Structures are given as structure tokens and as C-alpha cells.
Amino acid sequence: EDISIKRLKARPVTTQCIECKTTEEALEKALGI
């Protein structure tokens, strides 16, 4: 799955695997962060 340009500009580096990051972002969204 390709990463969109918009997302790359918002967060250009990562320290987590895709699955971990997806889980973290879902939690942030659920908590309204």
C-alpha cells in the first residue's frame, strides 16, 4: 500500500511498523488526540 504525499508531509519519518502505527493512529482518533 502506497503512502500518500499528504501523509508523508504530515509525518515524514517513522519509528514503528505499519501495523503498530495504524493501531496507534486509530487509538489517537478514538481519543480525539
N, CA, C and O atoms as CSV, one atom per row, in Angstrom:
chain,resi,resn,atom,element,x,y,z
A,1,GLU,N,N,0.856,-1.184,0.000
A,1,GLU,CA,C,0.000,0.000,0.000
A,1,GLU,C,C,0.896,1.239,0.000
A,1,GLU,O,O,1.765,1.383,0.860
A,2,ASP,N,N,0.682,2.121,-0.956
A,2,ASP,CA,C,1.473,3.349,-1.049
A,2,ASP,C,C,1.061,4.350,0.022
A,2,ASP,O,O,-0.086,4.372,0.468
A,3,ILE,N,N,2.009,5.166,0.417
A,3,ILE,CA,C,1.754,6.232,1.387
A,3,ILE,C,C,1.522,7.518,0.606
A,3,ILE,O,O,2.325,7.881,-0.254
A,4,SER,N,N,0.432,8.200,0.904
A,4,SER,CA,C,0.087,9.411,0.157
A,4,SER,C,C,1.069,10.546,0.447
A,4,SER,O,O,1.703,10.580,1.502
A,5,ILE,N,N,1.182,11.462,-0.494
A,5,ILE,CA,C,2.048,12.637,-0.335
A,5,ILE,C,C,1.607,13.451,0.884
A,5,ILE,O,O,2.442,13.932,1.649
A,6,LYS,N,N,0.300,13.601,1.058
A,6,LYS,CA,C,-0.226,14.364,2.198
A,6,LYS,C,C,0.258,13.766,3.519
A,6,LYS,O,O,0.655,14.494,4.429
A,7,ARG,N,N,0.224,12.462,3.616
A,7,ARG,CA,C,0.661,11.804,4.849
A,7,ARG,C,C,2.170,11.933,5.042
A,7,ARG,O,O,2.642,12.147,6.159
A,8,LEU,N,N,2.916,11.804,3.963
A,8,LEU,CA,C,4.368,11.951,4.059
A,8,LEU,C,C,4.757,13.342,4.539
A,8,LEU,O,O,5.709,13.496,5.304
A,9,LYS,N,N,4.024,14.349,4.090
A,9,LYS,CA,C,4.311,15.717,4.528
A,9,LYS,C,C,3.938,15.909,5.995
A,9,LYS,O,O,4.619,16.638,6.716
A,10,ALA,N,N,2.871,15.264,6.438
A,10,ALA,CA,C,2.422,15.404,7.826
A,10,ALA,C,C,3.359,14.678,8.792
A,10,ALA,O,O,3.679,15.190,9.864
A,11,ARG,N,N,3.790,13.484,8.399
A,11,ARG,CA,C,4.669,12.669,9.256
A,11,ARG,C,C,5.699,11.974,8.372
A,11,ARG,O,O,5.508,10.823,7.981
A,12,PRO,N,N,6.787,12.666,8.058
A,12,PRO,CA,C,7.756,12.131,7.086
A,12,PRO,C,C,8.668,11.019,7.595
A,12,PRO,O,O,9.338,10.370,6.792
A,13,VAL,N,N,8.712,10.784,8.888
A,13,VAL,CA,C,9.565,9.720,9.427
A,13,VAL,C,C,8.732,8.802,10.319
A,13,VAL,O,O,7.677,9.193,10.819
A,14,THR,N,N,9.217,7.589,10.510
A,14,THR,CA,C,8.503,6.649,11.364
A,14,THR,C,C,9.481,5.858,12.213
A,14,THR,O,O,10.619,5.614,11.813
A,15,THR,N,N,9.028,5.469,13.371
A,15,THR,CA,C,9.829,4.620,14.250
A,15,THR,C,C,9.083,3.325,14.537
A,15,THR,O,O,9.532,2.507,15.339
A,16,GLN,N,N,7.932,3.140,13.874
A,16,GLN,CA,C,7.099,1.968,14.132
A,16,GLN,C,C,6.760,1.259,12.824
A,16,GLN,O,O,6.804,1.858,11.749
A,17,CYS,N,N,6.419,-0.031,12.932
A,17,CYS,CA,C,5.958,-0.760,11.754
A,17,CYS,C,C,4.572,-0.238,11.361
A,17,CYS,O,O,3.907,0.440,12.144
A,18,ILE,N,N,4.157,-0.559,10.157
A,18,ILE,CA,C,2.873,-0.056,9.653
A,18,ILE,C,C,1.720,-0.499,10.545
A,18,ILE,O,O,0.843,0.304,10.863
A,19,GLU,N,N,1.711,-1.760,10.951
A,19,GLU,CA,C,0.626,-2.261,11.795
A,19,GLU,C,C,0.579,-1.531,13.137
A,19,GLU,O,O,-0.496,-1.169,13.614
A,20,CYS,N,N,1.744,-1.316,13.740
A,20,CYS,CA,C,1.799,-0.604,15.028
A,20,CYS,C,C,1.320,0.833,14.876
A,20,CYS,O,O,0.569,1.334,15.713
A,21,LYS,N,N,1.751,1.489,13.817
A,21,LYS,CA,C,1.377,2.880,13.588
A,21,LYS,C,C,-0.119,3.004,13.320
A,21,LYS,O,O,-0.765,3.934,13.802
A,22,THR,N,N,-0.662,2.076,12.559
A,22,THR,CA,C,-2.094,2.083,12.270
A,22,THR,C,C,-2.894,1.948,13.563
A,22,THR,O,O,-3.890,2.642,13.764
A,23,THR,N,N,-2.450,1.052,14.431
A,23,THR,CA,C,-3.117,0.861,15.722
A,23,THR,C,C,-3.030,2.129,16.563
A,23,THR,O,O,-4.018,2.551,17.164
A,24,GLU,N,N,-1.849,2.732,16.603
A,24,GLU,CA,C,-1.658,3.958,17.377
A,24,GLU,C,C,-2.547,5.086,16.854
A,24,GLU,O,O,-3.160,5.809,17.639
A,25,GLU,N,N,-2.617,5.237,15.536
A,25,GLU,CA,C,-3.429,6.307,14.959
A,25,GLU,C,C,-4.912,6.068,15.204
A,25,GLU,O,O,-5.662,7.022,15.410
A,26,ALA,N,N,-5.347,4.818,15.187
A,26,ALA,CA,C,-6.745,4.510,15.487
A,26,ALA,C,C,-7.068,4.889,16.929
A,26,ALA,O,O,-8.144,5.418,17.208
A,27,LEU,N,N,-6.144,4.621,17.838
A,27,LEU,CA,C,-6.334,4.988,19.241
A,27,LEU,C,C,-6.382,6.507,19.400
A,27,LEU,O,O,-7.230,7.033,20.122
A,28,GLU,N,N,-5.471,7.211,18.723
A,28,GLU,CA,C,-5.470,8.679,18.776
A,28,GLU,C,C,-6.800,9.234,18.273
A,28,GLU,O,O,-7.355,10.164,18.859
A,29,LYS,N,N,-7.301,8.661,17.191
A,29,LYS,CA,C,-8.571,9.126,16.624
A,29,LYS,C,C,-9.719,8.869,17.604
A,29,LYS,O,O,-10.583,9.724,17.795
A,30,ALA,N,N,-9.719,7.686,18.222
A,30,ALA,CA,C,-10.775,7.338,19.171
A,30,ALA,C,C,-10.755,8.254,20.393
A,30,ALA,O,O,-11.802,8.584,20.951
A,31,LEU,N,N,-9.553,8.659,20.800
A,31,LEU,CA,C,-9.418,9.525,21.970
A,31,LEU,C,C,-9.538,11.008,21.627
A,31,LEU,O,O,-9.589,11.858,22.516
A,32,GLY,N,N,-9.582,11.308,20.326
A,32,GLY,CA,C,-9.694,12.696,19.904
A,32,GLY,C,C,-8.400,13.467,20.009
A,32,GLY,O,O,-8.410,14.687,20.171
A,33,ILE,N,N,-7.296,12.771,19.918
A,33,ILE,CA,C,-5.974,13.423,20.021
A,33,ILE,C,C,-5.582,13.994,18.675
A,33,ILE,O,O,-4.508,14.582,18.543
